[in-house]
């Protein structure tokens, strides 16, 4: 994930819905993902978590 392409690339980026509609999810591994938001040139990380925990 980079500021140049925060919504494209590896990890299957997916726009979240409902009250998280301004945030995105992306896979880091098969079991782990990150939830993030992009504002201008800053990427805010909200969660890095295992899917099966």
mmCIF entry with sequence, helices, sheets and N, C-alpha, C, O atoms, coordinates in Angstrom:
data_MODEL
# 
_entry.id   MODEL 
# 
_entity.id                         1 
_entity.type                       polymer 
_entity.pdbx_number_of_molecules   1 
# 
_entity_poly.entity_id                      1 
_entity_poly.type                           'polypeptide(L)' 
_entity_poly.nstd_linkage                   no 
_entity_poly.nstd_monomer                   no 
_entity_poly.pdbx_seq_one_letter_code       
;(UNK)(UNK)(UNK)(UNK)(UNK)(UNK)(UNK)(UNK)(UNK)(UNK)(UNK)(UNK)(UNK)(UNK)(UNK)(UNK)
(UNK)(UNK)(UNK)(UNK)(UNK)(UNK)(UNK)(UNK)(UNK)(UNK)(UNK)(UNK)(UNK)(UNK)(UNK)(UNK)
(UNK)(UNK)(UNK)(UNK)(UNK)(UNK)(UNK)(UNK)(UNK)(UNK)(UNK)(UNK)(UNK)(UNK)(UNK)(UNK)
(UNK)(UNK)(UNK)(UNK)(UNK)
;
_entity_poly.pdbx_seq_one_letter_code_can   XXXXXXXXXXXXXXXXXXXXXXXXXXXXXXXXXXXXXXXXXXXXXXXXXXXXX 
_entity_poly.pdbx_strand_id                 A 
# 
loop_
_entity_poly_seq.entity_id 
_entity_poly_seq.num 
_entity_poly_seq.mon_id 
_entity_poly_seq.hetero 
1 1  UNK n 
1 2  UNK n 
1 3  UNK n 
1 4  UNK n 
1 5  UNK n 
1 6  UNK n 
1 7  UNK n 
1 8  UNK n 
1 9  UNK n 
1 10 UNK n 
1 11 UNK n 
1 12 UNK n 
1 13 UNK n 
1 14 UNK n 
1 15 UNK n 
1 16 UNK n 
1 17 UNK n 
1 18 UNK n 
1 19 UNK n 
1 20 UNK n 
1 21 UNK n 
1 22 UNK n 
1 23 UNK n 
1 24 UNK n 
1 25 UNK n 
1 26 UNK n 
1 27 UNK n 
1 28 UNK n 
1 29 UNK n 
1 30 UNK n 
1 31 UNK n 
1 32 UNK n 
1 33 UNK n 
1 34 UNK n 
1 35 UNK n 
1 36 UNK n 
1 37 UNK n 
1 38 UNK n 
1 39 UNK n 
1 40 UNK n 
1 41 UNK n 
1 42 UNK n 
1 43 UNK n 
1 44 UNK n 
1 45 UNK n 
1 46 UNK n 
1 47 UNK n 
1 48 UNK n 
1 49 UNK n 
1 50 UNK n 
1 51 UNK n 
1 52 UNK n 
1 53 UNK n 
# 
_struct_asym.id          A 
_struct_asym.entity_id   1 
# 
loop_
_struct_conf.conf_type_id 
_struct_conf.id 
_struct_conf.pdbx_PDB_helix_id 
_struct_conf.beg_label_comp_id 
_struct_conf.beg_label_asym_id 
_struct_conf.beg_label_seq_id 
_struct_conf.pdbx_beg_PDB_ins_code 
_struct_conf.end_label_comp_id 
_struct_conf.end_label_asym_id 
_struct_conf.end_label_seq_id 
_struct_conf.pdbx_end_PDB_ins_code 
_struct_conf.beg_auth_comp_id 
_struct_conf.beg_auth_asym_id 
_struct_conf.beg_auth_seq_id 
_struct_conf.end_auth_comp_id 
_struct_conf.end_auth_asym_id 
_struct_conf.end_auth_seq_id 
_struct_conf.pdbx_PDB_helix_class 
_struct_conf.details 
_struct_conf.pdbx_PDB_helix_length 
HELX_P HELX_P1 AA1 UNK A 3  ? UNK A 5  ? UNK A 3  UNK A 5  5 ? 3 
HELX_P HELX_P2 AA2 UNK A 18 ? UNK A 20 ? UNK A 18 UNK A 20 5 ? 3 
# 
_struct_conf_type.id          HELX_P 
_struct_conf_type.criteria    ? 
_struct_conf_type.reference   ? 
# 
_struct_sheet.id               AA1 
_struct_sheet.type             ? 
_struct_sheet.number_strands   4 
_struct_sheet.details          ? 
# 
loop_
_struct_sheet_order.sheet_id 
_struct_sheet_order.range_id_1 
_struct_sheet_order.range_id_2 
_struct_sheet_order.offset 
_struct_sheet_order.sense 
AA1 1 2 ? anti-parallel 
AA1 2 3 ? anti-parallel 
AA1 3 4 ? anti-parallel 
# 
loop_
_struct_sheet_range.sheet_id 
_struct_sheet_range.id 
_struct_sheet_range.beg_label_comp_id 
_struct_sheet_range.beg_label_asym_id 
_struct_sheet_range.beg_label_seq_id 
_struct_sheet_range.pdbx_beg_PDB_ins_code 
_struct_sheet_range.end_label_comp_id 
_struct_sheet_range.end_label_asym_id 
_struct_sheet_range.end_label_seq_id 
_struct_sheet_range.pdbx_end_PDB_ins_code 
_struct_sheet_range.beg_auth_comp_id 
_struct_sheet_range.beg_auth_asym_id 
_struct_sheet_range.beg_auth_seq_id 
_struct_sheet_range.end_auth_comp_id 
_struct_sheet_range.end_auth_asym_id 
_struct_sheet_range.end_auth_seq_id 
AA1 1 UNK A 14 ? UNK A 15 ? UNK A 14 UNK A 15 
AA1 2 UNK A 24 ? UNK A 27 ? UNK A 24 UNK A 27 
AA1 3 UNK A 32 ? UNK A 39 ? UNK A 32 UNK A 39 
AA1 4 UNK A 42 ? UNK A 50 ? UNK A 42 UNK A 50 
# 
loop_
_atom_site.group_PDB 
_atom_site.id 
_atom_site.type_symbol 
_atom_site.label_atom_id 
_atom_site.label_alt_id 
_atom_site.label_comp_id 
_atom_site.label_asym_id 
_atom_site.label_entity_id 
_atom_site.label_seq_id 
_atom_site.pdbx_PDB_ins_code 
_atom_site.Cartn_x 
_atom_site.Cartn_y 
_atom_site.Cartn_z 
_atom_site.occupancy 
_atom_site.B_iso_or_equiv 
_atom_site.pdbx_formal_charge 
_atom_site.auth_seq_id 
_atom_site.auth_comp_id 
_atom_site.auth_asym_id 
_atom_site.auth_atom_id 
_atom_site.pdbx_PDB_model_num 
ATOM 1   N N  . UNK A 1 1  ? 0.850   -1.166  0.000  1.00 0.00 ? 1  UNK A N  1 
ATOM 2   C CA . UNK A 1 1  ? 0.000   0.000   0.000  1.00 0.00 ? 1  UNK A CA 1 
ATOM 3   C C  . UNK A 1 1  ? 0.896   1.229   0.000  1.00 0.00 ? 1  UNK A C  1 
ATOM 4   O O  . UNK A 1 1  ? 1.852   1.333   0.769  1.00 0.00 ? 1  UNK A O  1 
ATOM 5   N N  . UNK A 1 2  ? 0.560   2.140   -0.874 1.00 0.00 ? 2  UNK A N  1 
ATOM 6   C CA . UNK A 1 2  ? 1.326   3.386   -0.920 1.00 0.00 ? 2  UNK A CA 1 
ATOM 7   C C  . UNK A 1 2  ? 0.375   4.546   -1.156 1.00 0.00 ? 2  UNK A C  1 
ATOM 8   O O  . UNK A 1 2  ? -0.748  4.345   -1.619 1.00 0.00 ? 2  UNK A O  1 
ATOM 9   N N  . UNK A 1 3  ? 0.804   5.728   -0.850 1.00 0.00 ? 3  UNK A N  1 
ATOM 10  C CA . UNK A 1 3  ? -0.031  6.910   -1.028 1.00 0.00 ? 3  UNK A CA 1 
ATOM 11  C C  . UNK A 1 3  ? -0.315  7.156   -2.509 1.00 0.00 ? 3  UNK A C  1 
ATOM 12  O O  . UNK A 1 3  ? -1.320  7.782   -2.846 1.00 0.00 ? 3  UNK A O  1 
ATOM 13  N N  . UNK A 1 4  ? 0.558   6.671   -3.400 1.00 0.00 ? 4  UNK A N  1 
ATOM 14  C CA . UNK A 1 4  ? 0.328   6.845   -4.835 1.00 0.00 ? 4  UNK A CA 1 
ATOM 15  C C  . UNK A 1 4  ? -0.852  6.011   -5.318 1.00 0.00 ? 4  UNK A C  1 
ATOM 16  O O  . UNK A 1 4  ? -1.585  6.443   -6.209 1.00 0.00 ? 4  UNK A O  1 
ATOM 17  N N  . UNK A 1 5  ? -1.052  4.810   -4.741 1.00 0.00 ? 5  UNK A N  1 
ATOM 18  C CA . UNK A 1 5  ? -2.135  3.915   -5.161 1.00 0.00 ? 5  UNK A CA 1 
ATOM 19  C C  . UNK A 1 5  ? -2.829  3.284   -3.949 1.00 0.00 ? 5  UNK A C  1 
ATOM 20  O O  . UNK A 1 5  ? -2.792  2.062   -3.804 1.00 0.00 ? 5  UNK A O  1 
ATOM 21  N N  . UNK A 1 6  ? -3.451  4.069   -3.084 1.00 0.00 ? 6  UNK A N  1 
ATOM 22  C CA . UNK A 1 6  ? -4.032  3.509   -1.863 1.00 0.00 ? 6  UNK A CA 1 
ATOM 23  C C  . UNK A 1 6  ? -5.272  2.649   -2.093 1.00 0.00 ? 6  UNK A C  1 
ATOM 24  O O  . UNK A 1 6  ? -5.665  1.894   -1.204 1.00 0.00 ? 6  UNK A O  1 
ATOM 25  N N  . UNK A 1 7  ? -5.899  2.748   -3.275 1.00 0.00 ? 7  UNK A N  1 
ATOM 26  C CA . UNK A 1 7  ? -7.129  2.009   -3.539 1.00 0.00 ? 7  UNK A CA 1 
ATOM 27  C C  . UNK A 1 7  ? -6.958  0.937   -4.608 1.00 0.00 ? 7  UNK A C  1 
ATOM 28  O O  . UNK A 1 7  ? -7.944  0.349   -5.053 1.00 0.00 ? 7  UNK A O  1 
ATOM 29  N N  . UNK A 1 8  ? -5.724  0.676   -5.024 1.00 0.00 ? 8  UNK A N  1 
ATOM 30  C CA . UNK A 1 8  ? -5.427  -0.325  -6.049 1.00 0.00 ? 8  UNK A CA 1 
ATOM 31  C C  . UNK A 1 8  ? -4.277  -1.196  -5.582 1.00 0.00 ? 8  UNK A C  1 
ATOM 32  O O  . UNK A 1 8  ? -3.658  -0.928  -4.553 1.00 0.00 ? 8  UNK A O  1 
ATOM 33  N N  . UNK A 1 9  ? -3.996  -2.243  -6.349 1.00 0.00 ? 9  UNK A N  1 
ATOM 34  C CA . UNK A 1 9  ? -2.804  -3.037  -6.086 1.00 0.00 ? 9  UNK A CA 1 
ATOM 35  C C  . UNK A 1 9  ? -3.070  -4.330  -5.347 1.00 0.00 ? 9  UNK A C  1 
ATOM 36  O O  . UNK A 1 9  ? -4.191  -4.839  -5.334 1.00 0.00 ? 9  UNK A O  1 
ATOM 37  N N  . UNK A 1 10 ? -2.030  -4.851  -4.737 1.00 0.00 ? 10 UNK A N  1 
ATOM 38  C CA . UNK A 1 10 ? -2.091  -6.134  -4.050 1.00 0.00 ? 10 UNK A CA 1 
ATOM 39  C C  . UNK A 1 10 ? -2.954  -6.060  -2.801 1.00 0.00 ? 10 UNK A C  1 
ATOM 40  O O  . UNK A 1 10 ? -3.162  -4.985  -2.238 1.00 0.00 ? 10 UNK A O  1 
ATOM 41  N N  . UNK A 1 11 ? -3.451  -7.209  -2.377 1.00 0.00 ? 11 UNK A N  1 
ATOM 42  C CA . UNK A 1 11 ? -4.185  -7.287  -1.127 1.00 0.00 ? 11 UNK A CA 1 
ATOM 43  C C  . UNK A 1 11 ? -5.684  -7.102  -1.252 1.00 0.00 ? 11 UNK A C  1 
ATOM 44  O O  . UNK A 1 11 ? -6.373  -6.994  -0.238 1.00 0.00 ? 11 UNK A O  1 
ATOM 45  N N  . UNK A 1 12 ? -6.203  -7.063  -2.457 1.00 0.00 ? 12 UNK A N  1 
ATOM 46  C CA . UNK A 1 12 ? -7.637  -6.933  -2.713 1.00 0.00 ? 12 UNK A CA 1 
ATOM 47  C C  . UNK A 1 12 ? -8.279  -5.781  -1.934 1.00 0.00 ? 12 UNK A C  1 
ATOM 48  O O  . UNK A 1 12 ? -9.126  -6.030  -1.076 1.00 0.00 ? 12 UNK A O  1 
ATOM 49  N N  . UNK A 1 13 ? -7.905  -4.544  -2.207 1.00 0.00 ? 13 UNK A N  1 
ATOM 50  C CA . UNK A 1 13 ? -8.501  -3.409  -1.504 1.00 0.00 ? 13 UNK A CA 1 
ATOM 51  C C  . UNK A 1 13 ? -10.020 -3.400  -1.690 1.00 0.00 ? 13 UNK A C  1 
ATOM 52  O O  . UNK A 1 13 ? -10.525 -3.628  -2.790 1.00 0.00 ? 13 UNK A O  1 
ATOM 53  N N  . UNK A 1 14 ? -10.736 -3.132  -0.597 1.00 0.00 ? 14 UNK A N  1 
ATOM 54  C CA . UNK A 1 14 ? -12.194 -3.138  -0.641 1.00 0.00 ? 14 UNK A CA 1 
ATOM 55  C C  . UNK A 1 14 ? -12.731 -1.965  0.178  1.00 0.00 ? 14 UNK A C  1 
ATOM 56  O O  . UNK A 1 14 ? -12.372 -1.790  1.343  1.00 0.00 ? 14 UNK A O  1 
ATOM 57  N N  . UNK A 1 15 ? -13.585 -1.176  -0.440 1.00 0.00 ? 15 UNK A N  1 
ATOM 58  C CA . UNK A 1 15 ? -14.232 -0.075  0.276  1.00 0.00 ? 15 UNK A CA 1 
ATOM 59  C C  . UNK A 1 15 ? -15.215 -0.658  1.277  1.00 0.00 ? 15 UNK A C  1 
ATOM 60  O O  . UNK A 1 15 ? -16.004 -1.539  0.937  1.00 0.00 ? 15 UNK A O  1 
ATOM 61  N N  . UNK A 1 16 ? -15.171 -0.169  2.513  1.00 0.00 ? 16 UNK A N  1 
ATOM 62  C CA . UNK A 1 16 ? -16.088 -0.652  3.536  1.00 0.00 ? 16 UNK A CA 1 
ATOM 63  C C  . UNK A 1 16 ? -17.428 0.068   3.408  1.00 0.00 ? 16 UNK A C  1 
ATOM 64  O O  . UNK A 1 16 ? -17.537 1.074   2.707  1.00 0.00 ? 16 UNK A O  1 
ATOM 65  N N  . UNK A 1 17 ? -18.443 -0.455  4.087  1.00 0.00 ? 17 UNK A N  1 
ATOM 66  C CA . UNK A 1 17 ? -19.806 0.063   3.930  1.00 0.00 ? 17 UNK A CA 1 
ATOM 67  C C  . UNK A 1 17 ? -20.352 0.579   5.249  1.00 0.00 ? 17 UNK A C  1 
ATOM 68  O O  . UNK A 1 17 ? -19.729 0.441   6.302  1.00 0.00 ? 17 UNK A O  1 
ATOM 69  N N  . UNK A 1 18 ? -21.521 1.171   5.165  1.00 0.00 ? 18 UNK A N  1 
ATOM 70  C CA . UNK A 1 18 ? -22.301 1.661   6.306  1.00 0.00 ? 18 UNK A CA 1 
ATOM 71  C C  . UNK A 1 18 ? -21.523 2.721   7.085  1.00 0.00 ? 18 UNK A C  1 
ATOM 72  O O  . UNK A 1 18 ? -21.069 3.697   6.487  1.00 0.00 ? 18 UNK A O  1 
ATOM 73  N N  . UNK A 1 19 ? -21.356 2.562   8.388  1.00 0.00 ? 19 UNK A N  1 
ATOM 74  C CA . UNK A 1 19 ? -20.696 3.603   9.180  1.00 0.00 ? 19 UNK A CA 1 
ATOM 75  C C  . UNK A 1 19 ? -19.181 3.633   8.982  1.00 0.00 ? 19 UNK A C  1 
ATOM 76  O O  . UNK A 1 19 ? -18.507 4.489   9.556  1.00 0.00 ? 19 UNK A O  1 
ATOM 77  N N  . UNK A 1 20 ? -18.638 2.725   8.191  1.00 0.00 ? 20 UNK A N  1 
ATOM 78  C CA . UNK A 1 20 ? -17.202 2.712   7.870  1.00 0.00 ? 20 UNK A CA 1 
ATOM 79  C C  . UNK A 1 20 ? -16.956 3.066   6.401  1.00 0.00 ? 20 UNK A C  1 
ATOM 80  O O  . UNK A 1 20 ? -15.914 2.716   5.848  1.00 0.00 ? 20 UNK A O  1 
ATOM 81  N N  . UNK A 1 21 ? -17.900 3.752   5.771  1.00 0.00 ? 21 UNK A N  1 
ATOM 82  C CA . UNK A 1 21 ? -17.838 3.979   4.325  1.00 0.00 ? 21 UNK A CA 1 
ATOM 83  C C  . UNK A 1 21 ? -16.664 4.838   3.874  1.00 0.00 ? 21 UNK A C  1 
ATOM 84  O O  . UNK A 1 21 ? -16.364 4.881   2.681  1.00 0.00 ? 21 UNK A O  1 
ATOM 85  N N  . UNK A 1 22 ? -15.995 5.519   4.790  1.00 0.00 ? 22 UNK A N  1 
ATOM 86  C CA . UNK A 1 22 ? -14.824 6.320   4.417  1.00 0.00 ? 22 UNK A CA 1 
ATOM 87  C C  . UNK A 1 22 ? -13.518 5.559   4.630  1.00 0.00 ? 22 UNK A C  1 
ATOM 88  O O  . UNK A 1 22 ? -12.435 6.131   4.502  1.00 0.00 ? 22 UNK A O  1 
ATOM 89  N N  . UNK A 1 23 ? -13.621 4.264   4.956  1.00 0.00 ? 23 UNK A N  1 
ATOM 90  C CA . UNK A 1 23 ? -12.437 3.441   5.235  1.00 0.00 ? 23 UNK A CA 1 
ATOM 91  C C  . UNK A 1 23 ? -12.346 2.284   4.247  1.00 0.00 ? 23 UNK A C  1 
ATOM 92  O O  . UNK A 1 23 ? -13.325 1.919   3.596  1.00 0.00 ? 23 UNK A O  1 
ATOM 93  N N  . UNK A 1 24 ? -11.144 1.716   4.153  1.00 0.00 ? 24 UNK A N  1 
ATOM 94  C CA . UNK A 1 24 ? -10.871 0.614   3.244  1.00 0.00 ? 24 UNK A CA 1 
ATOM 95  C C  . UNK A 1 24 ? -10.254 -0.547  4.003  1.00 0.00 ? 24 UNK A C  1 
ATOM 96  O O  . UNK A 1 24 ? -9.649  -0.362  5.059  1.00 0.00 ? 24 UNK A O  1 
ATOM 97  N N  . UNK A 1 25 ? -10.412 -1.746  3.455  1.00 0.00 ? 25 UNK A N  1 
ATOM 98  C CA . UNK A 1 25 ? -9.798  -2.950  4.002  1.00 0.00 ? 25 UNK A CA 1 
ATOM 99  C C  . UNK A 1 25 ? -8.885  -3.538  2.933  1.00 0.00 ? 25 UNK A C  1 
ATOM 100 O O  . UNK A 1 25 ? -9.174  -3.457  1.739  1.00 0.00 ? 25 UNK A O  1 
ATOM 101 N N  . UNK A 1 26 ? -7.785  -4.129  3.375  1.00 0.00 ? 26 UNK A N  1 
ATOM 102 C CA . UNK A 1 26 ? -6.834  -4.749  2.450  1.00 0.00 ? 26 UNK A CA 1 
ATOM 103 C C  . UNK A 1 26 ? -6.194  -5.925  3.162  1.00 0.00 ? 26 UNK A C  1 
ATOM 104 O O  . UNK A 1 26 ? -5.846  -5.831  4.339  1.00 0.00 ? 26 UNK A O  1 
ATOM 105 N N  . UNK A 1 27 ? -6.039  -7.040  2.446  1.00 0.00 ? 27 UNK A N  1 
ATOM 106 C CA . UNK A 1 27 ? -5.382  -8.219  3.011  1.00 0.00 ? 27 UNK A CA 1 
ATOM 107 C C  . UNK A 1 27 ? -3.876  -8.027  3.072  1.00 0.00 ? 27 UNK A C  1 
ATOM 108 O O  . UNK A 1 27 ? -3.253  -7.518  2.141  1.00 0.00 ? 27 UNK A O  1 
ATOM 109 N N  . UNK A 1 28 ? -3.312  -8.446  4.192  1.00 0.00 ? 28 UNK A N  1 
ATOM 110 C CA . UNK A 1 28 ? -1.855  -8.484  4.326  1.00 0.00 ? 28 UNK A CA 1 
ATOM 111 C C  . UNK A 1 28 ? -1.357  -9.898  4.063  1.00 0.00 ? 28 UNK A C  1 
ATOM 112 O O  . UNK A 1 28 ? -0.354  -10.098 3.379  1.00 0.00 ? 28 UNK A O  1 
ATOM 113 N N  . UNK A 1 29 ? -2.074  -10.882 4.618  1.00 0.00 ? 29 UNK A N  1 
ATOM 114 C CA . UNK A 1 29 ? -1.838  -12.308 4.387  1.00 0.00 ? 29 UNK A CA 1 
ATOM 115 C C  . UNK A 1 29 ? -3.214  -12.954 4.262  1.00 0.00 ? 29 UNK A C  1 
ATOM 116 O O  . UNK A 1 29 ? -4.225  -12.252 4.284  1.00 0.00 ? 29 UNK A O  1 
ATOM 117 N N  . UNK A 1 30 ? -3.270  -14.276 4.132  1.00 0.00 ? 30 UNK A N  1 
ATOM 118 C CA . UNK A 1 30 ? -4.569  -14.950 4.067  1.00 0.00 ? 30 UNK A CA 1 
ATOM 119 C C  . UNK A 1 30 ? -5.384  -14.740 5.337  1.00 0.00 ? 30 UNK A C  1 
ATOM 120 O O  . UNK A 1 30 ? -6.614  -14.710 5.286  1.00 0.00 ? 30 UNK A O  1 
ATOM 121 N N  . UNK A 1 31 ? -4.715  -14.597 6.468  1.00 0.00 ? 31 UNK A N  1 
ATOM 122 C CA . UNK A 1 31 ? -5.414  -14.482 7.752  1.00 0.00 ? 31 UNK A CA 1 
ATOM 123 C C  . UNK A 1 31 ? -5.440  -13.063 8.317  1.00 0.00 ? 31 UNK A C  1 
ATOM 124 O O  . UNK A 1 31 ? -6.232  -12.788 9.219  1.00 0.00 ? 31 UNK A O  1 
ATOM 125 N N  . UNK A 1 32 ? -4.609  -12.164 7.823  1.00 0.00 ? 32 UNK A N  1 
ATOM 126 C CA . UNK A 1 32 ? -4.483  -10.830 8.416  1.00 0.00 ? 32 UNK A CA 1 
ATOM 127 C C  . UNK A 1 32 ? -4.901  -9.739  7.434  1.00 0.00 ? 32 UNK A C  1 
ATOM 128 O O  . UNK A 1 32 ? -4.687  -9.850  6.226  1.00 0.00 ? 32 UNK A O  1 
ATOM 129 N N  . UNK A 1 33 ? -5.504  -8.683  7.983  1.00 0.00 ? 33 UNK A N  1 
ATOM 130 C CA . UNK A 1 33 ? -5.911  -7.558  7.141  1.00 0.00 ? 33 UNK A CA 1 
ATOM 131 C C  . UNK A 1 33 ? -5.679  -6.246  7.877  1.00 0.00 ? 33 UNK A C  1 
ATOM 132 O O  . UNK A 1 33 ? -5.428  -6.222  9.082  1.00 0.00 ? 33 UNK A O  1 
ATOM 133 N N  . UNK A 1 34 ? -5.770  -5.164  7.126  1.00 0.00 ? 34 UNK A N  1 
ATOM 134 C CA . UNK A 1 34 ? -5.601  -3.823  7.683  1.00 0.00 ? 34 UNK A CA 1 
ATOM 135 C C  . UNK A 1 34 ? -6.815  -2.988  7.268  1.00 0.00 ? 34 UNK A C  1 
ATOM 136 O O  . UNK A 1 34 ? -7.299  -3.097  6.142  1.00 0.00 ? 34 UNK A O  1 
ATOM 137 N N  . UNK A 1 35 ? -7.295  -2.160  8.184  1.00 0.00 ? 35 UNK A N  1 
ATOM 138 C CA . UNK A 1 35 ? -8.345  -1.195  7.875  1.00 0.00 ? 35 UNK A CA 1 
ATOM 139 C C  . UNK A 1 35 ? -7.698  0.180   7.920  1.00 0.00 ? 35 UNK A C  1 
ATOM 140 O O  . UNK A 1 35 ? -7.024  0.529   8.888  1.00 0.00 ? 35 UNK A O  1 
ATOM 141 N N  . UNK A 1 36 ? -7.911  0.962   6.855  1.00 0.00 ? 36 UNK A N  1 
ATOM 142 C CA . UNK A 1 36 ? -7.236  2.252   6.749  1.00 0.00 ? 36 UNK A CA 1 
ATOM 143 C C  . UNK A 1 36 ? -8.131  3.291   6.096  1.00 0.00 ? 36 UNK A C  1 
ATOM 144 O O  . UNK A 1 36 ? -9.156  2.969   5.496  1.00 0.00 ? 36 UNK A O  1 
ATOM 145 N N  . UNK A 1 37 ? -7.720  4.542   6.225  1.00 0.00 ? 37 UNK A N  1 
ATOM 146 C CA . UNK A 1 37 ? -8.418  5.671   5.633  1.00 0.00 ? 37 UNK A CA 1 
ATOM 147 C C  . UNK A 1 37 ? -7.372  6.597   5.025  1.00 0.00 ? 37 UNK A C  1 
ATOM 148 O O  . UNK A 1 37 ? -6.292  6.779   5.587  1.00 0.00 ? 37 UNK A O  1 
ATOM 149 N N  . UNK A 1 38 ? -7.693  7.174   3.889  1.00 0.00 ? 38 UNK A N  1 
ATOM 150 C CA . UNK A 1 38 ? -6.778  8.101   3.225  1.00 0.00 ? 38 UNK A CA 1 
ATOM 151 C C  . UNK A 1 38 ? -7.380  9.500   3.277  1.00 0.00 ? 38 UNK A C  1 
ATOM 152 O O  . UNK A 1 38 ? -8.515  9.719   2.855  1.00 0.00 ? 38 UNK A O  1 
ATOM 153 N N  . UNK A 1 39 ? -6.601  10.441  3.803  1.00 0.00 ? 39 UNK A N  1 
ATOM 154 C CA . UNK A 1 39 ? -6.995  11.853  3.826  1.00 0.00 ? 39 UNK A CA 1 
ATOM 155 C C  . UNK A 1 39 ? -5.830  12.647  3.259  1.00 0.00 ? 39 UNK A C  1 
ATOM 156 O O  . UNK A 1 39 ? -4.779  12.767  3.888  1.00 0.00 ? 39 UNK A O  1 
ATOM 157 N N  . UNK A 1 40 ? -6.029  13.186  2.068  1.00 0.00 ? 40 UNK A N  1 
ATOM 158 C CA . UNK A 1 40 ? -4.949  13.921  1.414  1.00 0.00 ? 40 UNK A CA 1 
ATOM 159 C C  . UNK A 1 40 ? -3.794  12.990  1.119  1.00 0.00 ? 40 UNK A C  1 
ATOM 160 O O  . UNK A 1 40 ? -3.957  12.008  0.394  1.00 0.00 ? 40 UNK A O  1 
ATOM 161 N N  . UNK A 1 41 ? -2.633  13.285  1.669  1.00 0.00 ? 41 UNK A N  1 
ATOM 162 C CA . UNK A 1 41 ? -1.453  12.446  1.455  1.00 0.00 ? 41 UNK A CA 1 
ATOM 163 C C  . UNK A 1 41 ? -1.091  11.643  2.698  1.00 0.00 ? 41 UNK A C  1 
ATOM 164 O O  . UNK A 1 41 ? 0.051   11.206  2.846  1.00 0.00 ? 41 UNK A O  1 
ATOM 165 N N  . UNK A 1 42 ? -2.061  11.446  3.594  1.00 0.00 ? 42 UNK A N  1 
ATOM 166 C CA . UNK A 1 42 ? -1.818  10.688  4.823  1.00 0.00 ? 42 UNK A CA 1 
ATOM 167 C C  . UNK A 1 42 ? -2.697  9.447   4.838  1.00 0.00 ? 42 UNK A C  1 
ATOM 168 O O  . UNK A 1 42 ? -3.892  9.524   4.553  1.00 0.00 ? 42 UNK A O  1 
ATOM 169 N N  . UNK A 1 43 ? -2.104  8.299   5.170  1.00 0.00 ? 43 UNK A N  1 
ATOM 170 C CA . UNK A 1 43 ? -2.850  7.054   5.355  1.00 0.00 ? 43 UNK A CA 1 
ATOM 171 C C  . UNK A 1 43 ? -2.942  6.796   6.854  1.00 0.00 ? 43 UNK A C  1 
ATOM 172 O O  . UNK A 1 43 ? -1.922  6.647   7.527  1.00 0.00 ? 43 UNK A O  1 
ATOM 173 N N  . UNK A 1 44 ? -4.164  6.742   7.372  1.00 0.00 ? 44 UNK A N  1 
ATOM 174 C CA . UNK A 1 44 ? -4.410  6.453   8.787  1.00 0.00 ? 44 UNK A CA 1 
ATOM 175 C C  . UNK A 1 44 ? -4.735  4.973   8.931  1.00 0.00 ? 44 UNK A C  1 
ATOM 176 O O  . UNK A 1 44 ? -5.631  4.465   8.258  1.00 0.00 ? 44 UNK A O  1 
ATOM 177 N N  . UNK A 1 45 ? -4.013  4.283   9.803  1.00 0.00 ? 45 UNK A N  1 
ATOM 178 C CA . UNK A 1 45 ? -4.240  2.861   10.067 1.00 0.00 ? 45 UNK A CA 1 
ATOM 179 C C  . UNK A 1 45 ? -5.124  2.753   11.306 1.00 0.00 ? 45 UNK A C  1 
ATOM 180 O O  . UNK A 1 45 ? -4.795  3.303   12.357 1.00 0.00 ? 45 UNK A O  1 
ATOM 181 N N  . UNK A 1 46 ? -6.258  2.038   11.182 1.00 0.00 ? 46 UNK A N  1 
ATOM 182 C CA . UNK A 1 46 ? -7.183  1.880   12.302 1.00 0.00 ? 46 UNK A CA 1 
ATOM 183 C C  . UNK A 1 46 ? -7.091  0.505   12.936 1.00 0.00 ? 46 UNK A C  1 
ATOM 184 O O  . UNK A 1 46 ? -7.312  0.361   14.138 1.00 0.00 ? 46 UNK A O  1 
ATOM 185 N N  . UNK A 1 47 ? -6.769  -0.503  12.147 1.00 0.00 ? 47 UNK A N  1 
ATOM 186 C CA . UNK A 1 47 ? -6.735  -1.854  12.694 1.00 0.00 ? 47 UNK A CA 1 
ATOM 187 C C  . UNK A 1 47 ? -5.851  -2.733  11.827 1.00 0.00 ? 47 UNK A C  1 
ATOM 188 O O  . UNK A 1 47 ? -5.919  -2.690  10.599 1.00 0.00 ? 47 UNK A O  1 
ATOM 189 N N  . UNK A 1 48 ? -5.022  -3.527  12.485 1.00 0.00 ? 48 UNK A N  1 
ATOM 190 C CA . UNK A 1 48 ? -4.284  -4.604  11.820 1.00 0.00 ? 48 UNK A CA 1 
ATOM 191 C C  . UNK A 1 48 ? -4.602  -5.833  12.643 1.00 0.00 ? 48 UNK A C  1 
ATOM 192 O O  . UNK A 1 48 ? -4.206  -5.937  13.804 1.00 0.00 ? 48 UNK A O  1 
ATOM 193 N N  . UNK A 1 49 ? -5.324  -6.768  12.033 1.00 0.00 ? 49 UNK A N  1 
ATOM 194 C CA . UNK A 1 49 ? -5.889  -7.848  12.829 1.00 0.00 ? 49 UNK A CA 1 
ATOM 195 C C  . UNK A 1 49 ? -5.966  -9.134  12.025 1.00 0.00 ? 49 UNK A C  1 
ATOM 196 O O  . UNK A 1 49 ? -6.115  -9.120  10.803 1.00 0.00 ? 49 UNK A O  1 
ATOM 197 N N  . UNK A 1 50 ? -5.860  -10.244 12.741 1.00 0.00 ? 50 UNK A N  1 
ATOM 198 C CA . UNK A 1 50 ? -6.052  -11.546 12.127 1.00 0.00 ? 50 UNK A CA 1 
ATOM 199 C C  . UNK A 1 50 ? -7.524  -11.842 11.959 1.00 0.00 ? 50 UNK A C  1 
ATOM 200 O O  . UNK A 1 50 ? -8.326  -11.557 12.848 1.00 0.00 ? 50 UNK A O  1 
ATOM 201 N N  . UNK A 1 51 ? -7.879  -12.408 10.831 1.00 0.00 ? 51 UNK A N  1 
ATOM 202 C CA . UNK A 1 51 ? -9.270  -12.730 10.522 1.00 0.00 ? 51 UNK A CA 1 
ATOM 203 C C  . UNK A 1 51 ? -9.816  -13.829 11.436 1.00 0.00 ? 51 UNK A C  1 
ATOM 204 O O  . UNK A 1 51 ? -11.006 -13.837 11.750 1.00 0.00 ? 51 UNK A O  1 
ATOM 205 N N  . UNK A 1 52 ? -8.967  -14.741 11.859 1.00 0.00 ? 52 UNK A N  1 
ATOM 206 C CA . UNK A 1 52 ? -9.425  -15.901 12.616 1.00 0.00 ? 52 UNK A CA 1 
ATOM 207 C C  . UNK A 1 52 ? -9.160  -15.791 14.104 1.00 0.00 ? 52 UNK A C  1 
ATOM 208 O O  . UNK A 1 52 ? -9.203  -16.804 14.803 1.00 0.00 ? 52 UNK A O  1 
ATOM 209 N N  . UNK A 1 53 ? -8.888  -14.598 14.613 1.00 0.00 ? 53 UNK A N  1 
ATOM 210 C CA . UNK A 1 53 ? -8.638  -14.422 16.046 1.00 0.00 ? 53 UNK A CA 1 
ATOM 211 C C  . UNK A 1 53 ? -9.904  -14.038 16.770 1.00 0.00 ? 53 UNK A C  1 
ATOM 212 O O  . UNK A 1 53 ? -9.885  -13.847 17.986 1.00 0.00 ? 53 UNK A O  1 
# 
